[in-house]
Amino acid sequence: MLGTIVNTATIIVGTTFGAIVRNGIRDRYKAAMFNALGLACLVLGAHATISNIPRSQYPVMFILSLSIGAVVGTRLDLSGKVDKLNARLNARQGHDANRLQGLVTGLLLYCIGTFAIVGPVLSALSPTHGWAIGEQANTYLYTNATLDLVTSAVLAASYGWIMMLAAPVLFLWQATFYAIAMYFGDGMPEPMRCELSIVGGVLIVSSGLGILGIKDCKTVNLLPSLLVPVLFYTLKELLTT
């Protein structure tokens, strides 16, 4: 569990630093960081998707997941609701940045990926349950914490203090997998994790395209796609037991 605490703390530290120095950064440098963040999203998302597709049991599942998720998200108008809430937030505090979209991007970067999912599982399955500072099972989480430290600083420099909300979400996310592994003796089934990484990678790419101003894919409307693999494998497990 120590790895999760460290990972959460790095987001808090990175966000604090980025938000404090935000007003002292010139607009052209913010634009440069924006471009760098967008490119990073494209690379990280593409890597997550491409590296997991060969291990997928059902190579077309991510297509079905995205299609079903897009329909559900569009029907619920999740993107529209976020845009309206963001407009109210900006009007109240005098900012024009799409901060809620930034928060969504941050959560995808922090929570979707091998390190953030497998890390807490390995921590829970270690003999010390991941509480030893030098515990090898925490390696994934320490690596993820280093990445999140830099990412959170860049995001906070662009979107401000709202990025701090990502810290408790990440903690609960990783704590959930930690608890599952402690209770069942194993974590999320590998096929489900694989499909989540593929779909999550596509969503990160979608966020990157939006940040770079190439295409607004309304990533928020695609978020229900992440539930499709979970529901599929949960139902499959119930039917086979």
C-alpha positions as CSV (number, residue, x, y, z in Angstrom):
1,M,0.0,0.0,0.0
2,L,3.0,2.3,0.5
3,G,3.5,2.5,-3.3
4,T,-0.1,3.8,-3.7
5,I,0.5,6.4,-1.0
6,V,3.7,7.5,-2.6
7,N,2.0,7.7,-6.0
8,T,-0.8,9.8,-4.6
9,A,1.7,12.1,-2.8
10,T,3.6,12.8,-6.0
11,I,0.5,14.0,-7.7
12,I,-0.2,16.3,-4.8
13,V,3.4,17.6,-4.9
14,G,3.5,18.0,-8.7
15,T,0.1,19.7,-8.8
16,T,1.1,22.1,-6.1
17,F,4.3,23.1,-7.9
18,G,2.6,23.5,-11.2
19,A,-0.3,25.5,-9.9
20,I,2.0,27.8,-7.9
21,V,4.3,28.6,-10.9
22,R,1.4,28.8,-13.3
23,N,0.9,32.6,-13.2
24,G,4.6,33.1,-13.7
25,I,4.8,31.2,-16.9
26,R,4.4,33.1,-20.1
27,D,1.7,32.2,-22.5
28,R,4.1,31.0,-25.2
29,Y,5.7,28.6,-22.7
30,K,2.3,27.3,-21.6
31,A,1.5,26.7,-25.3
32,A,4.7,24.8,-25.7
33,M,3.9,22.7,-22.7
34,F,0.5,22.1,-24.1
35,N,1.9,20.8,-27.3
36,A,4.4,18.6,-25.4
37,L,1.5,17.2,-23.3
38,G,-0.6,16.5,-26.4
39,L,2.3,14.7,-28.1
40,A,3.0,12.7,-24.9
41,C,-0.7,11.6,-24.8
42,L,-0.5,10.4,-28.4
43,V,2.7,8.4,-27.7
44,L,1.5,6.9,-24.3
45,G,-1.9,6.1,-25.6
46,A,-0.7,4.5,-28.8
47,H,1.8,2.4,-26.9
48,A,-0.8,1.2,-24.4
49,T,-3.1,0.2,-27.3
50,I,-0.6,-1.3,-29.7
51,S,1.4,-3.2,-27.0
52,N,-1.8,-4.9,-25.7
53,I,-3.6,-5.7,-28.9
54,P,-1.5,-8.8,-29.7
55,R,-2.5,-10.2,-26.2
56,S,-6.2,-9.6,-26.6
57,Q,-8.4,-12.7,-26.6
58,Y,-11.0,-10.8,-28.7
59,P,-9.2,-8.3,-31.0
60,V,-12.5,-6.7,-32.0
61,M,-13.6,-6.1,-28.5
62,F,-12.1,-2.6,-28.3
63,I,-14.0,-1.6,-31.4
64,L,-17.2,-2.8,-29.9
65,S,-16.4,-1.2,-26.6
66,L,-15.7,2.2,-28.2
67,S,-18.8,2.0,-30.4
68,I,-21.1,1.0,-27.5
69,G,-19.5,3.5,-25.2
70,A,-19.7,6.3,-27.7
71,V,-23.4,5.7,-28.2
72,V,-24.1,5.6,-24.5
73,G,-22.0,8.6,-23.8
74,T,-23.6,10.6,-26.6
75,R,-27.0,9.6,-25.5
76,L,-26.3,10.8,-21.9
77,D,-24.5,13.9,-23.4
78,L,-21.6,13.5,-21.0
79,S,-19.4,15.9,-22.9
80,G,-22.2,18.5,-23.0
81,K,-22.7,18.3,-19.3
82,V,-19.0,18.7,-18.6
83,D,-18.8,21.7,-21.0
84,K,-21.7,23.4,-19.2
85,L,-20.2,22.7,-15.8
86,N,-16.8,24.0,-17.0
87,A,-18.4,27.2,-18.4
88,R,-20.1,27.9,-15.0
89,L,-16.8,27.2,-13.3
90,N,-14.9,29.5,-15.6
91,A,-17.5,32.3,-15.4
92,R,-17.5,32.2,-11.6
93,Q,-13.7,32.3,-11.3
94,G,-12.7,34.3,-14.3
95,H,-10.8,31.7,-16.2
96,D,-11.2,30.4,-19.8
97,A,-9.2,27.1,-19.7
98,N,-11.2,23.9,-20.2
99,R,-10.2,22.7,-16.8
100,L,-12.6,19.8,-16.4
101,Q,-11.5,18.4,-19.7
102,G,-7.9,18.7,-18.3
103,L,-9.0,16.8,-15.2
104,V,-10.4,14.0,-17.4
105,T,-7.2,13.9,-19.4
106,G,-5.2,13.7,-16.1
107,L,-7.3,10.9,-14.7
108,L,-6.9,8.9,-17.9
109,L,-3.1,9.4,-17.8
110,Y,-2.9,8.5,-14.1
111,C,-5.3,5.6,-13.9
112,I,-5.1,3.8,-17.2
113,G,-2.0,1.7,-17.8
114,T,-0.1,-1.3,-16.6
115,F,1.7,0.5,-13.8
116,A,-1.5,1.9,-12.2
117,I,-3.5,-1.3,-12.5
118,V,-0.9,-4.1,-12.0
119,G,1.1,-2.1,-9.5
120,P,-1.3,-2.2,-6.5
121,V,-2.1,-5.9,-7.3
122,L,1.6,-6.9,-7.0
123,S,1.9,-4.7,-3.9
124,A,-1.0,-6.6,-2.2
125,L,0.4,-10.0,-3.2
126,S,3.9,-9.3,-1.8
127,P,4.8,-11.0,1.6
128,T,4.9,-7.6,3.3
129,H,1.8,-6.4,1.5
130,G,3.8,-3.6,-0.1
131,W,4.6,-1.7,3.1
132,A,8.4,-2.1,3.0
133,I,10.1,0.9,1.5
134,G,12.5,-1.2,-0.6
135,E,9.8,-3.7,-1.5
136,Q,10.3,-4.9,-5.1
137,A,6.5,-5.3,-5.6
138,N,6.2,-1.5,-5.3
139,T,8.6,-1.0,-8.3
140,Y,5.7,-0.4,-10.7
141,L,4.1,2.1,-8.4
142,Y,7.3,4.0,-7.8
143,T,7.9,4.2,-11.5
144,N,4.3,5.3,-12.1
145,A,4.8,7.9,-9.3
146,T,7.8,9.4,-11.1
147,L,5.9,9.7,-14.3
148,D,2.9,11.2,-12.5
149,L,5.0,13.8,-10.7
150,V,6.1,15.3,-14.0
151,T,2.7,14.9,-15.7
152,S,0.8,16.5,-12.8
153,A,3.2,19.5,-12.7
154,V,2.6,20.1,-16.4
155,L,-1.2,19.7,-16.2
156,A,-1.4,22.0,-13.1
157,A,0.6,24.6,-14.9
158,S,-2.0,24.5,-17.7
159,Y,-5.3,23.9,-15.8
160,G,-4.6,25.0,-12.2
161,W,-5.6,23.6,-8.8
162,I,-8.5,21.6,-10.1
163,M,-5.9,18.9,-11.0
164,M,-5.6,18.2,-7.2
165,L,-8.9,16.3,-7.4
166,A,-7.1,13.6,-9.3
167,A,-5.1,12.6,-6.2
168,P,-8.0,11.1,-4.2
169,V,-9.4,9.5,-7.3
170,L,-6.1,7.8,-8.1
171,F,-5.8,6.6,-4.4
172,L,-9.3,5.1,-4.5
173,W,-8.6,3.5,-8.0
174,Q,-5.4,1.8,-6.8
175,A,-6.8,1.0,-3.4
176,T,-9.7,-0.9,-5.1
177,F,-7.3,-3.2,-7.0
178,Y,-5.2,-3.6,-3.8
179,A,-8.4,-4.7,-1.9
180,I,-9.5,-7.1,-4.7
181,A,-6.0,-8.7,-4.7
182,M,-6.0,-9.0,-0.9
183,Y,-9.4,-10.6,-0.8
184,F,-9.3,-12.9,-3.8
185,G,-5.6,-13.7,-3.9
186,D,-5.3,-12.4,-7.4
187,G,-6.2,-9.1,-9.1
188,M,-8.1,-8.2,-12.1
189,P,-8.1,-11.0,-14.7
190,E,-5.3,-10.4,-17.3
191,P,-7.7,-10.5,-20.3
192,M,-9.8,-7.7,-18.7
193,R,-6.8,-5.7,-17.8
194,C,-5.6,-6.1,-21.4
195,E,-8.9,-4.9,-22.9
196,L,-9.0,-1.9,-20.5
197,S,-5.5,-0.9,-21.5
198,I,-6.4,-1.0,-25.2
199,V,-9.6,1.0,-24.8
200,G,-7.9,3.4,-22.3
201,G,-5.0,3.9,-24.7
202,V,-7.4,5.0,-27.4
203,L,-9.0,7.4,-25.0
204,I,-5.6,8.9,-24.1
205,V,-4.9,9.3,-27.8
206,S,-8.3,11.0,-28.2
207,S,-7.3,13.4,-25.4
208,G,-4.0,14.1,-27.1
209,L,-5.8,15.0,-30.4
210,G,-8.0,17.4,-28.5
211,I,-5.1,19.1,-26.7
212,L,-3.2,19.6,-29.9
213,G,-6.4,21.1,-31.5
214,I,-6.3,18.4,-34.3
215,K,-9.7,16.9,-33.6
216,D,-12.2,17.2,-30.7
217,C,-13.3,13.6,-30.3
218,K,-15.4,14.4,-27.3
219,T,-13.4,12.0,-25.1
220,V,-15.8,12.3,-22.2
221,N,-18.5,10.7,-24.3
222,L,-16.2,7.8,-24.8
223,L,-15.7,7.1,-21.1
224,P,-18.5,4.5,-20.9
225,S,-16.3,2.4,-23.2
226,L,-14.2,1.4,-20.2
227,L,-17.2,-0.4,-18.6
228,V,-17.8,-2.7,-21.6
229,P,-14.8,-5.0,-21.0
230,V,-15.5,-5.1,-17.2
231,L,-19.1,-6.1,-17.8
232,F,-18.2,-8.6,-20.5
233,Y,-15.7,-10.5,-18.4
234,T,-17.7,-10.3,-15.2
235,L,-20.7,-11.8,-17.0
236,K,-18.4,-14.4,-18.6
237,E,-17.1,-15.4,-15.2
238,L,-20.6,-15.7,-13.7
239,L,-21.7,-17.9,-16.6
240,T,-18.7,-20.2,-16.4
241,T,-18.9,-20.8,-12.6
